[in-house]
């Protein structure tokens, strides 16, 4: 997906929250803001929205060092997701098909996102996580993903946000040794890096990281080793809007699992409802 004029409010909002979070010092904040706005002014609009986030993160790294700005939020998100799962596990096991429930919860966890909403509040997330068990999701899409994952011998499962990854585990565990995990190579927003895998219950799986801080998989900046693993997978399962925005033109079998949280993406998908659960398969 290419950046559009309609993306601007989100980008400005993200800059505001990142600068406010990065420093209390007015001089530092002014430098960050000026540098970020200058970077935006010179950007190529043929790039994806996630490229903007990458550039802002690199500016932060230059000014304040490679701080994991959302480290606390990432850990709290993981703990919240574990708490929600403990609360609903028995009911889910009793009332729902295991694949259907795991898929819904994996998509539902995508609501934990400091990229779309820098002011996101974890306290509001619990209800949004559990509502997914009853939200509409086309049965034919569930079946298509189930069959594709069953058929594939090698699956690259590209993770997105912390907290969300706890529920990804429920889906990943059903396919065992087929899975290689894909994560971000450097901290960016609340996206999963290697650091958060163990706390999310995902230790022990083969892992490849992008070597990059794009909140997605950049065709230009991700490590060639990551692209090699992706090309050799029979199926890619990509979580979240950032992965959708960067991999939408991928030419091999891929499924995107996310909630439509952005009006631009909702329109791009044909006018789907904001907050709706999306399973989008291509080349399958």
PLY file of the C-alpha trace (Angstrom):
ply
format ascii 1.0
element vertex 284
property float x
property float y
property float z
element edge 283
property int vertex1
property int vertex2
end_header
0.00 0.00 0.00
1.22 3.48 -0.84
1.02 6.45 1.48
-1.97 8.70 0.80
-3.10 12.14 1.88
-5.57 10.48 4.27
-2.64 8.94 6.17
-1.42 12.33 7.38
-3.55 12.62 10.57
-2.22 9.27 11.84
1.37 10.20 11.04
1.14 13.55 12.83
-0.56 11.89 15.80
2.16 9.26 15.99
4.89 11.92 15.89
3.18 13.80 18.72
2.98 10.73 20.96
6.53 9.58 20.18
8.04 13.00 20.91
6.04 13.41 24.11
7.09 9.96 25.30
10.74 10.32 24.29
11.69 13.26 26.49
10.43 15.83 29.00
13.13 18.28 27.92
11.71 21.06 25.76
14.92 21.48 23.73
15.05 17.77 22.91
11.38 17.74 22.03
11.82 20.70 19.70
14.75 19.04 17.92
12.84 15.78 17.53
9.78 17.53 16.21
11.70 19.67 13.73
13.73 16.71 12.47
10.67 14.49 12.11
8.64 17.11 10.26
11.57 17.86 7.97
11.88 14.15 7.23
8.18 13.96 6.41
8.37 16.95 4.11
11.03 15.27 2.01
9.57 11.78 1.88
8.63 9.92 -1.27
4.87 9.37 -1.21
5.29 6.24 -3.30
6.48 4.52 -0.14
4.27 2.77 2.42
2.87 4.37 5.61
5.19 2.16 7.65
8.22 3.77 5.99
7.26 7.01 7.71
7.26 5.27 11.10
10.68 3.77 10.35
12.14 7.20 9.55
10.76 8.69 12.76
12.23 5.83 14.81
15.65 6.33 13.21
15.50 10.02 14.14
14.64 9.07 17.72
17.60 6.69 17.79
19.93 9.46 16.61
18.72 12.00 19.15
18.07 9.93 22.29
19.83 6.64 21.49
18.34 3.25 20.67
15.89 3.27 23.56
13.00 0.79 23.48
10.44 3.53 23.98
7.49 1.20 24.56
9.23 -1.48 26.60
6.99 -1.03 29.64
3.84 -1.03 27.51
5.00 -4.16 25.69
5.50 -6.07 28.93
2.19 -4.85 30.38
0.39 -5.83 27.17
1.80 -9.34 27.42
0.66 -9.68 31.02
-2.81 -8.36 30.17
-3.18 -10.88 27.35
-2.18 -13.72 29.67
-4.74 -12.53 32.22
-7.50 -12.40 29.61
-6.63 -15.90 28.40
-6.71 -17.29 31.96
-10.15 -15.73 32.45
-11.71 -17.15 29.30
-9.75 -20.35 28.57
-12.27 -22.74 30.11
-15.24 -21.15 28.33
-13.42 -21.08 25.00
-12.46 -24.76 25.28
-16.06 -25.67 26.10
-17.91 -23.56 23.54
-15.66 -23.07 20.52
-13.82 -24.97 17.80
-10.11 -24.78 18.70
-8.95 -23.39 15.35
-11.81 -20.89 15.08
-11.25 -19.59 18.61
-7.47 -19.38 18.22
-7.85 -17.48 14.95
-10.37 -15.04 16.39
-8.25 -14.34 19.46
-5.09 -13.96 17.36
-6.87 -11.34 15.25
-8.54 -9.79 18.30
-5.19 -9.21 19.98
-4.34 -6.92 17.08
-6.32 -4.20 18.90
-3.27 -3.67 21.20
-1.56 -1.13 18.97
0.40 2.02 19.89
1.10 2.73 16.22
-2.50 3.40 15.19
-3.27 5.07 18.54
-0.32 6.42 20.48
-2.71 7.19 23.34
-3.97 3.62 23.50
-5.03 2.55 27.01
-4.59 -1.05 28.10
-7.49 -0.67 30.53
-9.83 -0.42 27.56
-8.46 -3.50 25.83
-9.93 -6.36 27.84
-13.47 -6.08 26.49
-12.22 -5.56 22.95
-10.18 -8.75 23.21
-13.06 -10.98 24.27
-15.67 -9.54 21.88
-13.96 -11.24 18.95
-15.48 -14.59 19.85
-18.84 -13.34 18.59
-17.88 -10.86 15.85
-18.63 -11.78 12.21
-15.95 -13.71 10.36
-16.75 -15.40 7.04
-16.69 -19.22 7.44
-15.15 -19.66 3.99
-12.14 -17.57 5.02
-11.67 -19.58 8.21
-11.78 -22.78 6.17
-9.38 -21.44 3.53
-6.78 -20.53 6.15
-7.22 -23.81 8.01
-6.68 -25.82 4.83
-3.70 -23.72 3.70
-1.95 -24.09 7.06
-2.67 -27.83 7.14
-1.32 -28.29 3.62
1.85 -26.21 3.95
5.06 -27.90 5.07
6.85 -24.64 5.97
4.99 -21.65 7.40
6.53 -18.27 8.18
4.33 -16.64 10.82
5.17 -12.92 10.99
4.24 -11.51 14.38
3.03 -7.98 15.04
2.35 -6.53 18.49
3.14 -7.59 22.03
0.13 -8.97 23.90
-1.31 -10.00 20.57
1.52 -12.56 20.37
0.16 -14.39 23.43
-2.94 -15.26 21.42
-0.89 -15.99 18.29
0.60 -18.81 20.34
-2.80 -20.55 20.46
-2.83 -20.73 16.67
0.88 -21.42 16.22
0.86 -24.38 18.62
-1.63 -26.21 16.41
0.94 -26.42 13.61
4.01 -27.28 15.65
7.21 -27.91 13.73
5.93 -26.27 10.53
6.36 -22.81 12.04
9.18 -20.29 11.79
8.52 -17.00 13.56
9.24 -13.62 11.99
9.83 -10.60 14.24
11.16 -7.04 14.01
14.92 -6.70 14.18
14.91 -3.55 16.32
12.43 -1.91 18.73
9.65 0.05 17.03
6.43 1.04 18.80
5.03 -2.03 20.64
6.03 -4.55 17.96
7.48 -7.93 18.92
11.25 -8.41 18.81
13.24 -11.48 19.85
13.22 -10.18 23.42
9.48 -10.69 23.92
9.15 -14.21 22.51
9.75 -16.14 25.73
7.36 -14.04 27.80
4.72 -14.52 25.09
5.04 -18.31 25.33
6.83 -18.59 21.99
10.29 -19.78 23.02
11.72 -22.73 21.14
10.50 -21.97 17.62
12.94 -21.11 14.81
13.11 -17.32 14.50
14.17 -14.88 11.82
14.16 -11.12 12.33
13.98 -8.31 9.82
17.18 -6.62 11.05
15.17 -3.42 10.72
12.82 -1.11 12.64
10.07 -0.85 10.02
6.75 -1.82 11.69
6.22 -4.28 8.84
8.44 -6.11 6.36
10.26 -3.63 4.14
11.24 -4.83 0.68
14.18 -2.40 0.79
15.35 -2.51 4.39
14.63 -5.98 5.77
17.60 -8.31 6.00
18.08 -10.48 2.88
18.06 -13.53 5.18
14.52 -12.68 6.20
13.39 -12.43 2.59
15.10 -15.73 1.84
13.17 -17.52 4.60
9.97 -15.89 3.39
10.54 -16.98 -0.22
11.24 -20.57 0.85
8.09 -20.84 2.97
5.09 -22.60 1.44
2.84 -20.11 3.23
3.27 -16.77 4.99
0.83 -15.77 7.73
1.28 -12.05 8.44
-0.30 -10.39 11.45
-1.43 -6.77 11.69
-1.90 -3.77 9.42
1.80 -2.93 9.22
2.54 -6.30 7.67
-0.46 -5.91 5.36
0.69 -2.46 4.21
4.20 -3.70 3.39
3.41 -7.17 2.01
0.19 -6.47 0.11
1.96 -7.02 -3.23
3.74 -10.23 -2.16
3.53 -12.73 -5.02
3.47 -16.05 -3.13
0.80 -17.65 -0.88
0.04 -15.36 2.04
-2.74 -14.72 4.54
-3.12 -11.43 6.40
-4.83 -11.53 9.80
-5.76 -8.21 11.39
-8.48 -5.86 12.58
-9.36 -3.02 10.22
-8.42 -0.12 12.49
-7.73 2.57 9.91
-10.20 4.28 7.52
-7.64 4.17 4.70
-7.19 0.41 5.03
-10.93 -0.15 5.48
-11.58 1.76 2.25
-8.78 -0.11 0.45
-10.46 -3.39 1.39
-13.72 -2.31 -0.24
-15.31 -0.35 2.58
-15.19 -2.89 5.43
-16.34 -1.85 8.89
-13.77 -0.34 11.24
-12.81 -2.85 13.90
-13.89 -5.81 11.78
-11.91 -9.06 11.72
-10.01 -9.58 8.48
-8.61 -12.79 6.97
-7.26 -11.81 3.58
-5.70 -14.54 1.44
-3.67 -13.91 -1.71
-2.13 -16.33 -4.19
-3.70 -19.29 -2.38
0 1
1 2
2 3
3 4
4 5
5 6
6 7
7 8
8 9
9 10
10 11
11 12
12 13
13 14
14 15
15 16
16 17
17 18
18 19
19 20
20 21
21 22
22 23
23 24
24 25
25 26
26 27
27 28
28 29
29 30
30 31
31 32
32 33
33 34
34 35
35 36
36 37
37 38
38 39
39 40
40 41
41 42
42 43
43 44
44 45
45 46
46 47
47 48
48 49
49 50
50 51
51 52
52 53
53 54
54 55
55 56
56 57
57 58
58 59
59 60
60 61
61 62
62 63
63 64
64 65
65 66
66 67
67 68
68 69
69 70
70 71
71 72
72 73
73 74
74 75
75 76
76 77
77 78
78 79
79 80
80 81
81 82
82 83
83 84
84 85
85 86
86 87
87 88
88 89
89 90
90 91
91 92
92 93
93 94
94 95
95 96
96 97
97 98
98 99
99 100
100 101
101 102
102 103
103 104
104 105
105 106
106 107
107 108
108 109
109 110
110 111
111 112
112 113
113 114
114 115
115 116
116 117
117 118
118 119
119 120
120 121
121 122
122 123
123 124
124 125
125 126
126 127
127 128
128 129
129 130
130 131
131 132
132 133
133 134
134 135
135 136
136 137
137 138
138 139
139 140
140 141
141 142
142 143
143 144
144 145
145 146
146 147
147 148
148 149
149 150
150 151
151 152
152 153
153 154
154 155
155 156
156 157
157 158
158 159
159 160
160 161
161 162
162 163
163 164
164 165
165 166
166 167
167 168
168 169
169 170
170 171
171 172
172 173
173 174
174 175
175 176
176 177
177 178
178 179
179 180
180 181
181 182
182 183
183 184
184 185
185 186
186 187
187 188
188 189
189 190
190 191
191 192
192 193
193 194
194 195
195 196
196 197
197 198
198 199
199 200
200 201
201 202
202 203
203 204
204 205
205 206
206 207
207 208
208 209
209 210
210 211
211 212
212 213
213 214
214 215
215 216
216 217
217 218
218 219
219 220
220 221
221 222
222 223
223 224
224 225
225 226
226 227
227 228
228 229
229 230
230 231
231 232
232 233
233 234
234 235
235 236
236 237
237 238
238 239
239 240
240 241
241 242
242 243
243 244
244 245
245 246
246 247
247 248
248 249
249 250
250 251
251 252
252 253
253 254
254 255
255 256
256 257
257 258
258 259
259 260
260 261
261 262
262 263
263 264
264 265
265 266
266 267
267 268
268 269
269 270
270 271
271 272
272 273
273 274
274 275
275 276
276 277
277 278
278 279
279 280
280 281
281 282
282 283
